[in-house]
Amino acid sequence: MKETYKYDEKGNKIEENHYEPSTLYNIQYVYDKNGNWIKSTFSNNGVATSISIREIEYYTKDAYSIC
């Protein structure tokens, strides 16, 4: 099996390909401004078979202030 990877300018993996004799598995990632992946798409021979979406809630330091 052969594998290839692509990265964006921030070093985040944006695509990976897994080649088998008759099949290409592909995973693509989308990242938020904090560098966490929020969407991944899994494809089998060019057909999307699974999409995962993550919703991440971020808190500021002020959210933990004690009055």
Backbone bond lengths (Angstrom), bond angles and torsions (degrees), N, CA, C in turn:
res aa  C-N    CA-C-N  psi(-1)  N-CA   C-N-CA  omega(-1)  CA-C   N-CA-C  phi
1 M - - - 1.436 - - 1.522 108.51 -
2 K 1.318 117.20 137.97 1.455 123.34 176.73 1.520 108.54 -107.42
3 E 1.326 117.09 143.31 1.456 121.56 178.13 1.518 109.57 -130.00
4 T 1.338 116.73 141.80 1.455 121.88 174.19 1.526 108.56 -132.55
5 Y 1.331 115.42 154.74 1.457 121.80 -177.96 1.521 109.98 -137.04
6 K 1.344 116.13 148.32 1.457 122.10 173.72 1.523 107.70 -127.07
7 Y 1.344 115.13 143.06 1.455 121.88 -178.07 1.521 109.95 -126.96
8 D 1.339 116.34 151.78 1.455 119.83 175.51 1.527 109.34 -86.45
9 E 1.331 116.56 -177.14 1.461 121.36 -176.50 1.528 112.87 -67.16
10 K 1.343 117.78 -16.20 1.465 121.61 178.15 1.525 112.35 -94.90
11 G 1.324 117.10 0.63 1.453 121.37 179.48 1.518 114.58 88.02
12 N 1.331 117.02 6.82 1.464 120.76 177.03 1.522 110.10 -78.38
13 K 1.325 116.33 135.01 1.463 119.91 177.02 1.532 107.83 -71.36
14 I 1.330 116.85 120.46 1.463 120.48 -178.54 1.524 112.40 -106.09
15 E 1.328 116.53 -15.51 1.462 119.07 179.57 1.517 109.91 -158.52
16 E 1.324 114.76 141.42 1.458 119.92 171.06 1.517 108.90 -137.50
17 N 1.321 114.61 141.59 1.459 121.97 -179.62 1.518 109.34 -125.01
18 H 1.325 114.85 135.78 1.464 121.80 177.26 1.528 106.82 -122.33
19 Y 1.305 115.24 114.01 1.459 121.36 -176.83 1.527 110.04 -100.11
20 E 1.300 116.29 125.25 1.456 122.88 171.35 1.527 106.47 -118.20
21 P 1.300 119.20 168.88 1.470 120.15 -174.08 1.536 115.16 -48.74
22 S 1.304 118.79 -41.77 1.471 119.19 -177.47 1.525 113.00 -123.08
23 T 1.340 117.59 9.48 1.457 120.29 -174.15 1.521 111.40 -139.91
24 L 1.324 115.46 140.05 1.461 121.74 172.04 1.518 107.45 -116.49
25 Y 1.327 115.97 118.34 1.455 121.44 173.16 1.517 107.65 -100.15
26 N 1.323 116.80 132.50 1.456 122.00 -176.57 1.521 108.52 -131.60
27 I 1.331 116.00 137.06 1.454 121.39 174.01 1.520 107.53 -128.59
28 Q 1.337 115.76 128.45 1.461 121.23 177.57 1.521 108.80 -118.01
29 Y 1.345 115.63 142.85 1.456 121.95 -176.93 1.517 110.80 -121.81
30 V 1.345 115.58 144.51 1.463 122.96 172.72 1.525 105.98 -120.76
31 Y 1.342 116.46 136.23 1.465 122.06 -175.68 1.517 111.47 -114.73
32 D 1.337 115.69 153.27 1.463 120.42 174.16 1.529 109.04 -88.98
33 K 1.323 116.67 -178.68 1.468 120.85 -176.40 1.525 112.99 -67.68
34 N 1.341 117.48 -14.62 1.464 121.54 178.63 1.533 112.78 -94.72
35 G 1.321 117.13 1.66 1.457 120.86 176.46 1.515 115.16 86.61
36 N 1.335 117.44 13.77 1.466 120.98 177.00 1.519 109.33 -100.29
37 W 1.339 116.21 137.80 1.463 116.89 179.51 1.524 108.50 -71.37
38 I 1.326 114.64 136.72 1.465 120.56 -178.99 1.520 111.84 -117.19
39 K 1.342 116.61 -11.95 1.461 120.30 177.58 1.523 108.70 -149.83
40 S 1.317 115.84 134.01 1.460 120.44 172.14 1.520 108.16 -131.15
41 T 1.318 114.53 138.78 1.461 120.98 -179.96 1.517 108.32 -121.88
42 F 1.322 115.89 122.88 1.464 122.35 179.17 1.523 107.79 -102.99
43 S 1.327 116.26 127.52 1.464 121.51 179.54 1.520 110.27 -123.48
44 N 1.313 114.77 148.58 1.457 123.03 177.60 1.521 106.53 -123.91
45 N 1.333 116.29 111.87 1.469 122.14 -177.24 1.527 112.57 53.67
46 G 1.338 115.61 41.94 1.465 120.78 174.82 1.515 115.54 85.91
47 V 1.322 118.18 0.15 1.461 121.83 -179.74 1.525 108.60 -111.67
48 A 1.342 116.17 120.19 1.460 120.03 178.82 1.525 109.59 -63.42
49 T 1.326 116.10 124.47 1.462 120.53 -179.05 1.522 112.56 -113.02
50 S 1.342 116.28 -15.95 1.458 119.72 -178.95 1.522 109.43 -156.41
51 I 1.324 115.91 135.21 1.462 121.65 174.65 1.526 107.44 -127.91
52 S 1.317 115.77 126.61 1.466 121.32 177.08 1.517 108.47 -113.45
53 I 1.322 116.12 131.48 1.462 121.56 178.53 1.521 107.99 -122.97
54 R 1.331 115.34 129.68 1.466 120.71 178.43 1.524 108.36 -113.15
55 E 1.307 115.63 135.05 1.456 121.31 174.10 1.522 106.73 -109.34
56 I 1.320 115.93 119.47 1.458 121.13 -176.36 1.522 107.98 -112.96
57 E 1.324 116.33 128.07 1.452 121.36 178.35 1.524 108.00 -102.34
58 Y 1.315 115.78 124.03 1.456 121.38 -178.95 1.521 109.28 -103.56
59 Y 1.314 115.67 143.57 1.454 122.24 178.30 1.521 108.70 -113.52
60 T 1.317 115.85 145.52 1.464 120.77 176.13 1.519 108.76 -91.32
61 K 1.326 116.69 166.91 1.457 120.66 177.02 1.523 110.68 -59.12
62 D 1.338 116.70 -35.71 1.460 121.43 -178.78 1.515 112.13 -62.53
63 A 1.303 118.40 -25.73 1.466 121.41 -178.67 1.525 110.42 -66.97
64 Y 1.327 118.22 -19.64 1.457 121.84 -178.25 1.525 113.23 -106.36
65 S 1.325 116.81 8.06 1.465 119.73 179.89 1.530 110.51 -68.41
66 I 1.308 115.40 139.61 1.468 121.03 177.12 1.525 107.62 -104.79
67 C 1.310 115.49 125.97 1.473 119.99 -178.91 1.504 110.70 -95.09
